[in-house]
């Protein structure tokens, strides 16, 4: 929804997921992103390991 874009909601959710994972003892997090999400993950320090496409 464009109305909610660029208001920090994605960053807030990402930080919550990261902190919950750490609290549960996880040391890694793996994501699958769509193109609009890649910049968000980059800002949070995630590194692209590979890519795939669904046909």
N, C-alpha and C positions, 0 to 999 in steps of 0.2 A: 504494500500500500504506500504510494508515494507520499501521502500526508504524514506518515510516521518516519519517513527517511531522514537520516542525518540528525537525529535527536538524541543519540547516545544509547538507544535501547539495545542494539546489538552488542555494544561494548559492555553494558551492564550485565547482560545475559552471559557473555563470554567470561567476565570476571567471576560471576557467581558459579558457573560450571567449573572453572579452574579451581576456585577455592574449595568447592565441595569435593572435587576429585582429590585434592591434596589432603583434605580432612579424612577421606576414606582410605588414604594410603597409596593412591595411584601416583606414579612418577612420570607417566607419559599420557599424551592425549592424541588421538588420531581423528582427523576430520575429513569429510568429503564436502567439497564446496562447489557452489555454482558461481559463475563469473562475477555477479554483483557482490558476493561475499569475500572474494579473494583479498581485496584491499583491507577489509576488517581484520582478517586473519594475519595479514602482513603487519598491520599496526600492533598486533598482540604478539609478534615475534615468531609466528609459525613459519616454517620453511616448506616450500613445495617439494615433495619427494618424487612425484610422478604425476601423470595425468592419464585420464581415460575418457572415453566418449561412449555414450549409449546411442545405439542406432535403432 
